């Protein structure tokens, strides 16, 4: 639908839909990010197809910048004292995650058909 649209139009559609859906989510006592995620899913190619992969590709530099800002914001709120207290749980989580990832890799490899 917006495959050949201007980058600013695509950005405007995303911002308006995110703002409206975020406000609607607040009305039903949900976090605004819930409404924004739902709007993104509905606007994506898998549901209504308003935003295609080509139209979103033009926004890639902006997305990278926004993710960088989010990482800085999260990093500025890190409390190292709380991380030190949770050190054992975090290490177990990291080790278990790695083990399950390796296990999943070997299972997928075993299920794939042998190539000649």
Secondary structure, DSSP 8 states (H G I E B T S, - for coil): --TT--HHHHHHHHHHHHHHHHHHHHHTT--HHHHHHHHHHHHSTTTT-SS-HHHHHTTHHHHHHHHHHHHHHHHHT--HHHHHHTHHHHHHHHHHHHHHHHHHHHHHHHHS----
